[in-house]
Amino acid sequence: MEELSIRGVLERYKAGEISLPEALDELRDFPLKDLTFARLDTQREIRVGYPEIVYCPGKSAEQLRGILEFMVAKDADILATRAEQSHFAAVRDLSPTSATILCLAP
């Protein structure tokens, strides 16, 4: 979640446009999301200037897909490293307009 997104949630709450439960729901995964098989840093790009990096070895294609689907839903860029062909095949249909998915082969 980018700083502007967080600011937007807080401003909409302050203006009475959304309720406290709605604001909390939007901020639920800030700053970490535990998917049981991976813990995602949802604010890495704000903090250090580069996106979350997913190290693919040891992850199934389904796990990688779950990670990328979550991050894409949060409008976050993702860098997947050492991805195999099966990883790429599992995520190639995720084609968001506002997020970038990059899989680098070993």
VOPAGU-2260 file (C-alpha; in pm, 1 decimal, decimal comma):
REM VOPAGU-2260
SITE   aa  ch    i         X         Y         Z
SITE  MET   A    0       0,0       0,0       0,0
SITE  GLU   A    1     150,2     328,1    -105,8
SITE  GLU   A    2     169,1     632,1     118,4
SITE  LEU   A    3     -89,6     810,6     -95,4
SITE  SER   A    4    -329,1     519,1     -50,7
SITE  ILE   A    5    -288,6     526,3     326,9
SITE  ARG   A    6    -332,0     902,3     330,4
SITE  GLY   A    7    -642,5     864,0     114,3
SITE  VAL   A    8    -799,8     615,3     355,2
SITE  LEU   A    9    -731,7     843,4     650,2
SITE  GLU   A   10    -863,9    1150,4     470,1
SITE  ARG   A   11   -1183,3     969,1     362,4
SITE  TYR   A   12   -1235,9     856,1     722,8
SITE  LYS   A   13   -1174,5    1207,8     857,3
SITE  ALA   A   14   -1421,4    1350,5     603,4
SITE  GLY   A   15   -1683,6    1097,9     711,3
SITE  GLU   A   16   -1688,3     927,9     370,6
SITE  ILE   A   17   -1609,5     586,0     520,7
SITE  SER   A   18   -1670,3     439,3     864,5
SITE  LEU   A   19   -1401,8     331,8    1109,3
SITE  PRO   A   20   -1460,9     -40,0    1033,0
SITE  GLU   A   21   -1428,9      33,7     660,0
SITE  ALA   A   22   -1103,7     225,2     713,7
SITE  LEU   A   23    -964,4     -51,2     932,7
SITE  ASP   A   24   -1059,2    -310,2     672,3
SITE  GLU   A   25    -867,2    -120,0     404,8
SITE  LEU   A   26    -562,9     -97,3     634,0
SITE  ARG   A   27    -588,8    -456,1     763,2
SITE  ASP   A   28    -278,4    -584,9     587,2
SITE  PHE   A   29     -56,8    -291,8     680,4
SITE  PRO   A   30     240,9    -339,2     719,4
SITE  LEU   A   31     257,4    -720,7     691,8
SITE  LYS   A   32      34,7    -990,3     547,0
SITE  ASP   A   33      81,4   -1348,5     664,4
SITE  LEU   A   34     -26,4   -1597,6     398,2
SITE  THR   A   35     101,1   -1890,0     615,1
SITE  PHE   A   36     349,9   -1988,1     343,1
SITE  ALA   A   37     488,4   -1633,8     306,6
SITE  ARG   A   38     494,1   -1307,8     502,0
SITE  LEU   A   39     456,3   -1012,2     271,0
SITE  ASP   A   40     590,2    -666,8     345,2
SITE  THR   A   41     309,8    -448,0     215,5
SITE  GLN   A   42     499,5    -123,2     269,9
SITE  ARG   A   43     848,6    -211,1     148,2
SITE  GLU   A   44     826,7      21,6    -152,0
SITE  ILE   A   45     736,6     316,5      72,1
SITE  ARG   A   46    1014,1     237,6     317,8
SITE  VAL   A   47    1305,7     149,3      91,3
SITE  GLY   A   48    1205,4     255,3    -257,7
SITE  TYR   A   49    1187,5     -83,4    -427,1
SITE  PRO   A   50     908,5    -341,3    -439,9
SITE  GLU   A   51     854,0    -662,6    -248,5
SITE  ILE   A   52    1086,4    -933,9    -374,2
SITE  VAL   A   53     962,0   -1291,8    -393,9
SITE  TYR   A   54    1230,7   -1559,8    -393,6
SITE  CYS   A   55    1068,4   -1839,5    -596,1
SITE  PRO   A   56    1281,6   -2149,7    -520,4
SITE  GLY   A   57    1099,3   -2359,9    -262,6
SITE  LYS   A   58     762,1   -2208,6    -348,6
SITE  SER   A   59     504,7   -2394,3    -551,1
SITE  ALA   A   60     349,5   -2230,7    -855,0
SITE  GLU   A   61      24,4   -2203,0    -656,8
SITE  GLN   A   62     198,6   -2029,2    -367,8
SITE  LEU   A   63     360,8   -1780,2    -604,4
SITE  ARG   A   64      25,3   -1715,9    -766,5
SITE  GLY   A   65    -130,5   -1652,3    -424,0
SITE  ILE   A   66     143,3   -1404,8    -336,4
SITE  LEU   A   67     116,3   -1217,7    -664,6
SITE  GLU   A   68    -264,2   -1210,6    -660,0
SITE  PHE   A   69    -257,1   -1053,1    -314,5
SITE  MET   A   70       4,9    -794,4    -408,2
SITE  VAL   A   71    -167,3    -709,5    -736,8
SITE  ALA   A   72    -493,0    -654,6    -546,6
SITE  LYS   A   73    -300,4    -406,1    -331,3
SITE  ASP   A   74    -175,4    -231,6    -648,1
SITE  ALA   A   75     185,3    -314,8    -558,3
SITE  ASP   A   76     481,3    -386,4    -782,6
SITE  ILE   A   77     645,2    -725,3    -733,6
SITE  LEU   A   78     981,4    -870,4    -827,1
SITE  ALA   A   79     986,8   -1252,2    -847,1
SITE  THR   A   80    1340,3   -1389,1    -865,1
SITE  ARG   A   81    1476,9   -1723,3    -980,6
SITE  ALA   A   82    1137,9   -1820,3   -1117,0
SITE  GLU   A   83    1103,3   -2141,4   -1313,6
SITE  GLN   A   84     886,3   -2194,2   -1619,3
SITE  SER   A   85     612,0   -2346,7   -1399,0
SITE  HIS   A   86     607,5   -2030,6   -1186,4
SITE  PHE   A   87     572,7   -1809,6   -1491,2
SITE  ALA   A   88     300,0   -2032,9   -1638,2
SITE  ALA   A   89     102,9   -2001,1   -1313,3
SITE  VAL   A   90     105,7   -1620,0   -1316,2
SITE  ARG   A   91     122,9   -1516,7   -1680,3
SITE  ASP   A   92    -250,0   -1440,5   -1691,1
SITE  LEU   A   93    -215,9   -1184,3   -1411,0
SITE  SER   A   94    -193,3    -878,0   -1628,1
SITE  PRO   A   95    -282,1    -573,3   -1424,0
SITE  THR   A   96    -270,2    -229,7   -1572,5
SITE  SER   A   97    -137,9     -57,5   -1261,6
SITE  ALA   A   98     106,2    -310,5   -1117,4
SITE  THR   A   99     415,5    -471,2   -1257,1
SITE  ILE   A  100     495,1    -840,6   -1234,1
SITE  LEU   A  101     845,4    -939,8   -1331,7
SITE  CYS   A  102     969,7   -1298,7   -1318,0
SITE  LEU   A  103    1340,5   -1351,1   -1361,9
SITE  ALA   A  104    1465,5   -1691,9   -1467,2
SITE  PRO   A  105    1764,1   -1845,6   -1285,5
